[in-house]
Amino acid sequence: KMAEKQEEPSNAQNGEPDNAEEGEGKKKKVKREDLPPFEIVTGERLPAIFFKFQFRNVEYSSGRNKTFLCYVVETQGKEPCRGYLEDEHAAAHAEMAFFNTILPACQAGARHDVTWYVSSSPCVACAERICEALRKNKALRLTIMVGRLFMWEEPEMQAALRSMKEAGCKLRIMKPQDFEYVWKNFVEQEEGEEAKSFVPWEDIQENFLYYEEKLAEIL
């Protein structure tokens, strides 16, 4: 049932791109449904059902074909900026959207400490983009907390994870406390209710240890 629920695209996913001119050019070529179905969602929180399904650190992630990326950008002397991005794997990935849209909106030149909480680790193309961003921008420090490792058995994926580490990216597996942090800071709480406390799933700690060991072996 949950999987079905998750597959229904919300209007936000089919939203127009932020940049209207770019949207105009695209519309002539493609129908509206073919626009990249991601929208930058800032200051809002993601639905609890998405969190419970997408962030679950299971070993086999069938049906989890989206990436949810919650970010915190800390810039010296400014209020941290936070929000979340989601994507569909067929179009622009959330990691790319962050560099294309969110980071440029933050003050250029200042040092940024960026933390991502992502449902699964980046694909090869996104890993390359992360390395490129870190090499180009010496003021950027990036820590990525991932719920699960994406296709970690693939040699090219392992190489991509290693190259991210070499580029200075800190890669960590989310501990139960990190899931709780995301729950408190990025997930919708029911109106007028006391924030519901995070309920860890049964194998959350085992899965964390499993992925932590795999990541240590790869890196």
N, C-alpha and C positions, 0 to 999 in steps of 0.2 A: 504494500500500500504506500509506504513511504517513498519508494523509488518512483512510483507513478506520480505522486504528488510533486516530487522534485523535478520531473521532466516537463511539467507544464510551464511554458515560458511566461514569465510575468511581463507586463507592459514595459517595465524598466529594462528588461533584457533586449527588447526590440526598440529601445529608445533611439532617437536620432543622435548622431555623434555630437559631442559638445561643439565642435567647430562646424558651424552651419555651412560655411562656403564649401568645405570639404564634402559635406553631406550633399550639397546641391550637385556638385560634379559627379558624385557617385550615383545619385538617383537617376541621372540620364542613362547611365550604363546598366544599372541593376535595379531590380524591383526592391521595394522596401524590405522585404523579408531577408534579402541577401546582405543587408548592411551588417557590419560586425555587431553581433548581439551582445556587446558589453556596454555598460553605462558606468560612468564614474559615480560612485555613491559615496559621498563624504558626509560625515556627521550623523549618518543614519546607522541603524544597526541591522544586522542580518537576522532573518527569521530563525527562531530556535530550531525548527524542523530541519532547515538547511544545515545548521551547525551540527546537529546530532547525527545527521547522515554523512555529510561531506568530511567533517573533521575526524570522524571515528578512525582511530589508528589501526584498522584491521589489515591483515596481510593481503587479502584478495579484495581489490577495490572495484568489484563489478558495479556498473551503473554510476560510479563516481567519476563522471567524465567532465567535471568542471573543476576549475581551480578557484578557491576562495582565498583572497589575500587580504589580511587585515594589516594595516601599517600604522606605525607611529614614527613621525619625523620630528626629531628634536634639533632645533637650531639655536645656537647660543643667543640668549637674550630675547627669545620669542616663546610664545605659548606653543607646546607641542601640537602638531597637527595630526589628526588621526582620522581614519575612515576605512572603508573596505572596497575591494574591487572583486568582481566575479567575471568569469568568462565561459565561453564554450570552446572546446578544443579545436573546432573547425575554423574559428576566426582568430582575432587578436587575443593573445594570452594576457592574463592579468599582469604578469611580470612586465611585459612589453608596455602595457597601458600605464603602468606606474612610471616608467622612465619617460614615456612620451607625454604624459599629461600631468601627473602629480608633481614629480620632482621639478620640472621647469617652473611650476607655479610657486615653489618655495624660493626664497631669496637666493639668487645666484651669488657665488663667491664665498658665502658663509660656510662654516663647517657643519655638515649634517650628520647626525647619528641616526641611522634608519634601522628600525627593527620590523621585520615582517613575521607574521604568524600565518603560515600557509598550510592548506590542507594536505598538499603533497609536494615533493621536491620538484624543482624546475625541469623541464624537458631540455634536450640538448641545445635547441635553438635559443631558448630563454637563458640557459647557462652561459652561452656565448655572449648574449647581450649584456648580462650581468658583469662578465669579465671586462667587456669593452667599456662599460660605464665606470667601473672601478678604476680601470687604467687611465681613462680620460680625466676623471674627476678625482683629484687627490684629496679633496675636502670631504669626500663621501666615505662614510664608514657604514658597512652593511652587515647586519646579523640576520640570518634567516633561520627561523624556528619552524621545522616541518613536522606535520602529523605523521606522514609515512613517506617512504622512499618510492619514487616513481621508477618503475622498470629497472631496478637497481642491478638485476642480473646481467643486463646488457653491457658489454665491454665499453661501448662508446659513451654510455650513460655514466659509467664509473670514471672514465677519463674526464668527462665534463664536470663531475663533482670535484675531482682533484684539481682541475684547472681553476675552478671557482675559489678553492682554498688558496691556491697559489696567488690568485689575484687579490687576496686579502679579505675575502668574504668569510665570515664566521658562520659555520653551518652547524646547527644543533637539532636534535630530535626533541619534540615537545614532551615535557614531563607532565604528569597529571596536574601539577600546579600551573603550568602554562595553559592548559586547556581551561582551567578554572579562570585564569586571567582573561582569556578571550571571552569566555562566557559572561564575565562581569562587565567587560568594557566594550564588547562589540556585538553582543546578541540582544535582540529585543526582549525587554521584560514586559510582562502583561501590565496594562494600564492600571494604575492605582493599587498595584499589589506590591508588597515588599519584594525586593529582588529575590527571585527563587534561588536557592543555593544550587550550586553545580552538583549534579549527581554523576559520579564517574561510572563508566560502564565496567562490566565485569573484568575484562582482561586488559584494562588500560595500562596497568603497570608492566605486565608481562610483555605487551606489544611494544611499549616504550623501550624496555631492555633489549628486546629482539632487534629492533631497528637501530638502537644505539650501537649494538655489537656489530651489525652489518656495516654501519657507517664508519666505525672505527677501522674495520678491516679494509674498507675501500680507500679511506684517506691515509 
